[in-house]
Amino acid sequence: MDKRWGIINTAFCISGEIIYNVRHVSSGLKLLYIKKAGGDESSFSLNVKTPVYSNKGTSHVLEHCIGNDILSDPITWNYIESSICNYNFYTLLDRTVFECRCKDKSIFDFLLERTLYCAYQPSVYNRPNIFYIENGVVFNEMNQTLNRPDMLLNRVIPFTLGVSSYIAGGIPDEIRKLSLEEILDYHRKYYRLSNSYLVVSAKEELETYLEGIERTISKLNLNILKEYVDFKPEGDGLGIGEKKMVWQGINVVKTPLCSLKNRYVFSVNFC
């Protein structure tokens, strides 16, 4: 076992899989590695804890900026747009996720390295035009989304579950107020290895991926901080009165939470 990593615990499954929960000693990055018993497909899911503190869609716009960075490379674009792999990134109430499934190990390893590099060292710091482009993209996206009748649920679920009083994707009028400085400050604060959870599922031995991830981390120009990351909300969100009003206008029997596939309920444990 590489001394730069420490095993938190290990679980042996009846089906043959071995699950390792490990932590990178110097950076604090948590890795959940699932050694598969069979099959050719590998997968990874990078989860960054990105709390929602306003309706400006900060985490959502930043996700788009990083996604822009990932797709800007022609080779990466070709892999993702082809049928070689299945790649996706999205923002939830408590985290931002970058995930991939692929049967080709060399392509899988390439995309994992590129995702880690772009997530923690995005080009938006040196190319501010990325922010202005993606801010407009998110504005249009949320303007269309929130005008759909079924999307009223987005204004209800955060309050009813007691998770947040804000819309993770952002509200158009507030998205306009988001500045480049806020995006960069948010990235510096939350996109830390110590504030992330990487899940990898593959048939190779654990040490194979520990070495690869270690090489990627060593290339990053990061100020490694492991202290607890906190945040303060801006204002009162949508307000309890408004959420109660919306809730009263929806028939929850006809629209059960399970229809959302638990998207707002499931949460990675970052503790």
Solvent accessible surface area in square Angstrom, and as a share of the most:
residue,aa,sasa,rsa
1,M,103,0.46
2,D,32,0.17
3,K,192,0.81
4,R,125,0.46
5,W,6,0.02
6,G,30,0.29
7,I,82,0.42
8,I,80,0.41
9,N,84,0.43
10,T,53,0.31
11,A,49,0.38
12,F,153,0.64
13,C,47,0.28
14,I,186,0.94
15,S,84,0.54
16,G,43,0.41
17,E,45,0.20
18,I,39,0.20
19,I,47,0.24
20,Y,35,0.13
21,N,24,0.12
22,V,0,0.00
23,R,97,0.35
24,H,4,0.02
25,V,81,0.47
26,S,64,0.41
27,S,1,0.00
28,G,4,0.04
29,L,0,0.00
30,K,18,0.08
31,L,0,0.00
32,L,48,0.24
33,Y,0,0.00
34,I,44,0.22
35,K,38,0.16
36,K,45,0.19
37,A,66,0.51
38,G,42,0.40
39,G,51,0.49
40,D,94,0.49
41,E,58,0.26
42,S,9,0.06
43,S,31,0.20
44,F,4,0.02
45,S,24,0.16
46,L,0,0.00
47,N,2,0.01
48,V,0,0.00
49,K,69,0.29
50,T,0,0.00
51,P,14,0.09
52,V,13,0.08
53,Y,28,0.11
54,S,7,0.05
55,N,14,0.07
56,K,27,0.11
57,G,2,0.02
58,T,7,0.04
59,S,4,0.03
60,H,13,0.06
61,V,0,0.00
62,L,0,0.00
63,E,8,0.03
64,H,31,0.14
65,C,1,0.01
66,I,0,0.00
67,G,2,0.02
68,N,39,0.20
69,D,8,0.04
70,I,1,0.00
71,L,46,0.23
72,S,59,0.38
73,D,33,0.17
74,P,104,0.65
75,I,95,0.48
76,T,0,0.00
77,W,122,0.43
78,N,85,0.44
79,Y,47,0.18
80,I,25,0.12
81,E,107,0.48
82,S,41,0.26
83,S,119,0.77
84,I,71,0.36
85,C,15,0.09
86,N,78,0.40
87,Y,22,0.08
88,N,70,0.36
89,F,44,0.18
90,Y,51,0.20
91,T,18,0.11
92,L,8,0.04
93,L,10,0.05
94,D,35,0.18
95,R,16,0.06
96,T,0,0.00
97,V,1,0.00
98,F,0,0.00
99,E,56,0.25
100,C,2,0.01
101,R,111,0.40
102,C,2,0.01
103,K,142,0.60
104,D,59,0.30
105,K,77,0.32
106,S,81,0.52
107,I,16,0.08
108,F,0,0.00
109,D,48,0.25
110,F,74,0.31
111,L,1,0.01
112,L,10,0.05
113,E,67,0.30
114,R,50,0.18
115,T,1,0.00
116,L,3,0.01
117,Y,92,0.35
118,C,2,0.01
119,A,0,0.00
120,Y,6,0.02
121,Q,54,0.24
122,P,5,0.03
123,S,30,0.20
124,V,2,0.01
125,Y,74,0.28
126,N,130,0.67
127,R,106,0.39
128,P,56,0.35
129,N,75,0.39
130,I,2,0.01
131,F,4,0.02
132,Y,136,0.52
133,I,95,0.48
134,E,16,0.07
135,N,21,0.11
136,G,31,0.30
137,V,64,0.37
138,V,0,0.00
139,F,40,0.17
140,N,84,0.43
141,E,68,0.30
142,M,13,0.06
143,N,63,0.32
144,Q,130,0.58
145,T,30,0.18
146,L,29,0.15
147,N,114,0.59
148,R,116,0.42
149,P,114,0.72
150,D,70,0.36
151,M,35,0.16
152,L,78,0.39
153,L,21,0.11
154,N,20,0.10
155,R,47,0.17
156,V,1,0.00
157,I,3,0.02
158,P,2,0.02
159,F,63,0.26
160,T,59,0.34
161,L,66,0.33
162,G,69,0.66
163,V,77,0.44
164,S,23,0.15
165,S,37,0.24
166,Y,11,0.04
167,I,7,0.03
168,A,9,0.07
169,G,13,0.12
170,G,0,0.00
171,I,27,0.13
172,P,16,0.10
173,D,89,0.46
174,E,50,0.22
175,I,0,0.00
176,R,165,0.60
177,K,123,0.52
178,L,10,0.05
179,S,39,0.25
180,L,27,0.14
181,E,112,0.50
182,E,40,0.18
183,I,0,0.00
184,L,25,0.13
185,D,77,0.40
186,Y,8,0.03
187,H,7,0.03
188,R,132,0.48
189,K,82,0.35
190,Y,6,0.02
191,Y,8,0.03
192,R,45,0.17
193,L,7,0.04
194,S,34,0.22
195,N,13,0.07
196,S,4,0.02
197,Y,20,0.08
198,L,0,0.00
199,V,35,0.20
200,V,0,0.00
201,S,19,0.12
202,A,0,0.00
203,K,97,0.41
204,E,37,0.16
205,E,98,0.44
206,L,4,0.02
207,E,71,0.32
208,T,58,0.34
209,Y,7,0.03
210,L,0,0.00
211,E,89,0.40
212,G,21,0.20
213,I,2,0.01
214,E,19,0.09
215,R,149,0.55
216,T,5,0.03
217,I,14,0.07
218,S,84,0.54
219,K,124,0.53
220,L,16,0.08
221,N,132,0.68
222,L,53,0.26
223,N,137,0.70
224,I,83,0.42
225,L,78,0.39
226,K,116,0.49
227,E,98,0.44
228,Y,171,0.65
229,V,22,0.13
230,D,86,0.44
231,F,76,0.31
232,K,173,0.73
233,P,82,0.51
234,E,76,0.34
235,G,63,0.61
236,D,122,0.63
237,G,26,0.25
238,L,24,0.12
239,G,25,0.24
240,I,105,0.53
241,G,54,0.52
242,E,63,0.28
243,K,1,0.00
244,K,106,0.45
245,M,131,0.59
246,V,20,0.12
247,W,100,0.35
248,Q,145,0.64
249,G,68,0.66
250,I,32,0.16
251,N,76,0.39
252,V,62,0.36
253,V,128,0.73
254,K,164,0.69
255,T,46,0.27
256,P,55,0.34
257,L,83,0.41
258,C,95,0.57
259,S,66,0.43
260,L,47,0.23
261,K,178,0.76
262,N,84,0.43
263,R,120,0.44
264,Y,50,0.19
265,V,82,0.47
266,F,125,0.52
267,S,61,0.39
268,V,23,0.13
269,N,103,0.53
270,F,41,0.17
271,C,132,0.79
